[in-house]
Amino acid sequence: MKITLKVNGVEHHVDVSDDALLLDVLREKVGTTSVREGCGVGACGACTVLSGGMSVSSCLALAVRYDGAELTTAEGLDENDDVVSSFVDCDAAQCGYCIPGFVLMSRELLAENPRPTECQITEHLEGNICRCGTYPEIRRAVAAAAERRSPR
């Protein structure tokens, strides 16, 4: 079947099978390589995309369910984006594999809660795994992005 995905502001008309995962369609048919498979069971956050500002584990989502949806991946964010630049400034990436998912989850959090506490940041990001262990830097980056968005 043919579906339409609006990814990072660009419409893509793609042929998919009924059981095609959103992750595979985004990587193989759209070319968004920041969407990554980590665990394959929705437990690590590497495959996170935003649909209407809400996080989606694309490794669990059927692509046909997102026909017509507007999706955001890390490629859709500018390097001057407040969250992206905070991650860079706070050295929140080592290998970088998990960072696109963390950035998108952080954007979701800050849209819902512009001034989260450290505990709220930790709770919101608990479904994302960083195998390099840069959790303190990631939490610091989210707090820095919140400060940039709404300084006290």
Secondary structure, DSSP 4 states (H G I P E B T S, - for coil): -EEEEEETTEEEEEE--TT-BHHHIIIIII--TTS--SSSSSSS-TTEEEETTEEEETTTSBGGGGTT-EEE-GGGS-TTSHHHHHHHHTT--SS-SSHHHHHHHHHHHHHH-SS--HHHHHHHHTT---TT--HHHHHHHHHHHHHHHS--
